[in-house]
């Protein structure tokens, strides 16, 4: 059923086949980019966009046109957030060095960060990217268990390092999975109408562990994005991960929660995505949003799991540097003082209502999934057959780009629209997005019917 509809090799990626559609300035910029950066660096959209500044919910192109950002979770508390910018500027003009010198800022932030976690998650180790944090989490799991078997979801994405990419099937067939890795179906009930996605996932995990052991590989860890972002978003019912973590622990493994996407208030239910399932993972990794664009990530775990790993010397020159820590501390203050968890919940509810209304209006919207400020709109040929419509999804995403709204595609069949706005989204932004999507779908569905 899965087909690659974009010759760029990346969902919603720009293909050089479309270069002739652009003006000469855009063509020259892209050619320069290709000459110095190479073809592995991908651009988004059929018509790539050049941004020159950002402010709050908006990015501005070279002509000064604002684009509503409903995609970039990195700048979680807003583009060019004043508190973050001031904290970074003040710190970088004072001191920036590594963690082998004493500095109170990293300790102050670590204590504040750990206070958001349940016991016994009371140790934090910093890194620069989510990929590094995933790599570190797996090292800790391997060290603690003495094993190296890993189980992930079938279209997961966990990063770009050698280790993280080996557990990231969404990167495609050109990036092979490790021989010690097994995949399980994502906990999605829409297409298969599963009675209990949690129990099915737990059974799949148990079978994957059995398969590892049949091949002489001992089970070390189950690694999962707590909202299964790359698989197309699996959010409900809350609590479905409870039977999974029970299996993981019974079979001697550690549960690693990848909170890069659902963490830091995004789900609207709790500060961390795993909390809405009422579980306590053994290791938690986080990244992108914690520095609002500054490179910082972290791995949080219990002291017991670090006992064996602590015999190794861990040092990363830039992890926890004072400038990145200043940014992260400012982000945490923004989240807490502006009560962005509540904002995710209340504005997310408004967004859900708008999406459900559009689903009733358009037969091409098969499913609406999500929570807080993270939503998936699954497009289908019609709601009865549920046949994925990747072409319509891509057309809608690119039409929204022309309407100055930023979203993208994701999911196993590339037929889901990823709606992941900044945590500062307000009701007027919800209206702007919903009205634009309504206009886009009305035009595209009329065009579809004219073709047929």
N, C-alpha and C positions, 0 to 999 in steps of 0.2 A: 504493500500500500504506500510506503514511503517513496517519494521521488524527489530528486534534486531539481528544483525549478529555476535556480539562479546559477548561471554559469560562473559567477564570481567564486563559487565554492563556499559561500557563507550566506545563511539566510539574511535577506534584506541587505546584501552586499552590492556594491557598485561593480559592474563588469566593464572591462575596457572596450567591450563591444558597443557600449553606449556612449563612448567618448565623443563621437561625431555629433551627438545631440546637444553638446554643451557649447557655450561661447568660447572664443579663443583664449580669453584670460583664464577661464576654468580649465580648459584643455592644457594650457601651458603649466599651470600650477600642478595638475595631476601628473603630467609628464616629468616635471622636476622631482616630484615625490617618488615616482617609480624609479628614477635614475639614482636617487640617493638612499631610499629606504627599502626598495625591493618589493616584490609582489606579495610577500607574506603579510604585509601591513594592509589591512582592508579598510575601505571607506564604506559608510552607510548610505543607503538610498540610491535609487536610479539617478537622481540628481543630487550629487554631494553638496553639502552646504558648508560655507566658510563662516566661522564665528569669530568675532573680534572682542566681545566682552560679554559679561553676564551680570545679572542683578536679580536676586530673589528667585522667582519662578521662571525667569525668562533668560534666554540667550539671544544675542543680537548679531545679525549678520553684517557684512561689510557696508551695506546700504543703510544700516540702522533699523532694519525690520526686526521686531521682537518675535521670538518663537516660544510658545508655551512648552516647558520641559516636563513631559510626562514619562520620561524614560531614565534619566541619569540618577541612580541612587547614590553615587559617590558623594555628590554635594548635598547630602541629606538635609541640612538645615539652611539651604539656599545658596545660590551662586554668589560668590564674593561676600559672604556673610561678614558683617562689620566686626563682630566680636572675635571671630576666628582670625580675620585679617590683622586686626590690631594685636592680638596675642602673638601671632607668628612674627609680625614686624618687630615687636618689642623684644622677643626672645632672640631672634636672629641677629639683632644689633647688640646683644649683650653677651651671649655665650651659646655655642653649639659644639658639643663633643660627644663622646661615647659613654657607655655604661660602666666602664672600668674606673671611672672616677665617681666619687660621691656627689650626689645632687638630689636635693629634696623634692624637686618637681615630679620626678618619675614615681617616687614613693607616695606623694600626695594623690597623684592621679590613680595609681594602682589601688590604693585603699578605697577611693571613691568608686572605681570601676567594679571591684570585687564586692562592694556593698550591694550591687544590683543582682548578685547571684545568690542562689540558695546554697546552704551548706551541703556537702563539704567542699564546694568549689572555691578554694581560698588561696590559690597560687596562680600567678600570671607570669607568662614569659612573652616578651614583645618581639615583633619582627617588622618587616617593611611592607609586605603584601599579603593578601589572602593566600596566595600560592605557597609562600614561605610558611605561613601559619599551619596550613594543611600538611605540608611536608614535616614540620616539627611535631604536629599531633600524631602522625603516623609513626615517626621515630619513637615517640614516647610509648605508643601502644606496642610496637614491636619489642621495645626494650622491656616493658613490664610483663608481657605475655610470653616472650621467647618464641613468638610465632610471627608469620608475615602474611597470612591469608586475609584478604580484604573483600568486603561485599559492598556494592554500591547500586544505585538505581540504574535502569537501562539507558537513560539518556542524560546522565549526570554531567555536571561541570564543576570541577573543584580546583582548577588552576592550570598554570603553564610550565611549572618546573618539570623536570624529568619524572619525579615521583608523582606530582599532582596530575600531570597530563596522563599518566598511566592509569589513573582512576577517573578519567574524564571522557567517556564515550561520545559525548556530544561534539567533540573536536573532529570526529569523522574517522573514516577507515585509514587515512594516512597517518594517524597517530594511534598505534596499537596499544591495547590494554596489556597490563602486565600478566604474566602467566599465573601469578598468585591472586588474580582478581576475578571475581564472579559478579554478574549483574542479576538484578531481580526486577520484576515489573514494578512500575511506579504505582502508588496507591490511588489510581484514578478509576472512578466508577462510571463515568459518563458513557463511554462507548461499549463497555462490557457488562454494565449493570450488575456489578458485584454487590452481594448482600452486605458484606463487611470487609472494607478495604484493609483494615488493620489486621484482621485474622488472616486474610489472604497474604498480605505482606509478610507476616510472621511465619506462615507456612513456607513461603518462597525463600525466606532467609534460612530457615532450617534445612531446606533441601539444598541450598547453595553451600551451606557448611558441610553437609554430607558429601557433596561433590568435591569440595576442596580436600576433605580427608581421604576420599577414595584415591585421590591423586597424590597423596602423601604430603599435603599442605595443611598445616595446622592453622586454625582460625584465630585471627588477632583482633579484627575490628570491623564493625559496621559503620560506614561513613555516609551520612545523609544530610543534605540541605533540608532544614526543618520545614520547608514549604515546597520542596521538590520543584524548584523554579524552572530549571532547564527542561524538565519533563513535561512542562505545560501548566504547572501550578496545581498542587494538591493540598488543599487547605482544610477540608472538612470530611467527616465530623471531627471536631476537636476531641483529642484523646486517642486517636487511632494508632498512635505510636506506642501505647502502653504494652500491648502484647508483643511488639517487636523487641523492645528493650528487655523484656523478660526472657525471650529466647536467646538474645545476645549474651546476657549474663549467665544463663543456665549452661550455655555451651562454652563458657570460659573466655569470651571476648569482651572488648570495650566498645561502648557506644560513643561515637564522635559526632557531635552536632555541628554542622557547618552553618553558622549564623551570619555569614557574610551578607546574605540577601535579606533574611527575615528578622535579623537582630536590630537593636537600637530603635525599638518602638514601632517598627513598620506594620506589624500585624494589627495593632490597635488593641489587642487583648492583653498583652503583657510586654515588658521590656524586651524579653527574648522570645523568639519563635517557639522554642521547645517548651516554654512554660504553659502555652495554651493546650498542650497535650498532657500536662501534669506528670512530667517525667523529669528526672535529674540525670543528664548525661554524665559520662565519665570525663570527657574532654569536650571543650567548646572552642571553636575557632571563629574569629571575626576579622574583618578587614575594611574594605572600601569606605563605608560611611563614617567610620569612627574619627577620621581626620578631616572630613569635608574637602578632600582633594589632596591633603598632605599624605605622604607615604607612611602609613603606620598600620600594623595589624597585631593580633595577639592570640595567644593560646592559653585558655584557663582550664585548670584541672585541680584535682585534690592532691594534697601532699603525698599520700601513699603511692600514687602512680608515678611520682617523680623520683622515688627512692632509688631505683635501679638506674634511671636515666641520669640522675645527678652525679653519677660517677664519671660521666662524660663532661668535658669542658664545652660549654655552649657560649659562643660569642658571635655577634653580628654587628659589624661596625656602626651601622646606622639605626639598629633597632632601639627604640626608646630614646632617641636623641632629644635634647631639650626642646628643639623647635617643633618636632612632630608631637611631642607630649603636650606642648602648649596648645597646639591646634586641637588635640583630642580632648584636653581639659575644657577648652572653650565650647566644643561641640556638646560635651556632657552637660555643661551649664545651660546651654540653649535648650537641650532636650528637656531638662528638668524644670527650669525656671519658666519656660513658655508652655509647659505641659503638653508637649507634642505627642505624647501617647494618647491623651484625650482627643487631640486634633485628628490624629489618624483614625480614631474610632468614630468620631462624629462626622467628619468630612467623608470618611470612607463609607459611612452609611448612606450619605447623600449620593455618592458616586454609584453605589450599588443600586439604588433606586432608579437612577437615570439609565444604567446599563440594562436593568430588567425591563424597563419601558421600551428600550430599543429592541430587546429580544422579542418582545411581543409584536413589534411592528415589522420586523424583518425576519423572514424565514431562513435567511442565511446565517443567523446567529444561533448556533446550536446549543452552546453552554456558556454560562457566566460563572467563573470560579474565582475565589479570592477572599481576602479579609483585610481590613484596615485600608492601607494605601498600596495594595499590590493586587492586581486583577488580571485575569486571563479571559479574553473574548475568543471563543473557539468558533471559527467559521466553517460552515458545511454547505454541501450542495442543496440540501433541504433538511429540515428538522426531523423528518421521519427516517430517512436512510442513514443520517449522520455521516455521510461520506465526506471526508475532509476536503476543504477547498483552499488549497495553498495559494493558488493563483489569485483568488479574490482577496485573501489576506494580504498578500504582497501589494496588490493594487491599492487596497485601502490604506495601508501604511504609507505608501508613497504619495497617495492623494492627500493624506493628512499633512505630510511634510510640505506639500505645495500650499496647504492652508495654514502653514506655520504652527503646526502641532507636532511634537516629537514623540514617537512611539516606535516599537519595533516588533519583530516576529520571534516566536520560539515554539518549542514543542517537538515531539517526535516526528510529526507529519508536517511541520512548518505551517500549520494552519491556525495558530493561536496568535492573537495580538497581545503583546506585552505592554501592560499599562502599569508603570512603576514611577509615579510622580514623586516630587520632593515632599518631604514631611511637612512643609509649611503650606501645602495646598489649601486654598480657601474656597468657599462656595462659588464665587464668581469664576474661578478657574474650572470647577466642575462643569458649570454651565457652558463655558467656552469650549471645553473638550466635547461634551455631549452634543451640543448644537453642530459643531464641525463634523463629528462622526455621522450624525444624522444626515447632513447634506451630502457627505461623501457616499454613504451607502445608498441613498436615494438615487444619486447619479449612476453609481456603478451597477446597481440592480436593474435600472432601466436599460443601461447599455447591454447587460447580459441578456435580458429578454429580447432585445432587438437582434442580437446575434443568433439566438435560438429561433 
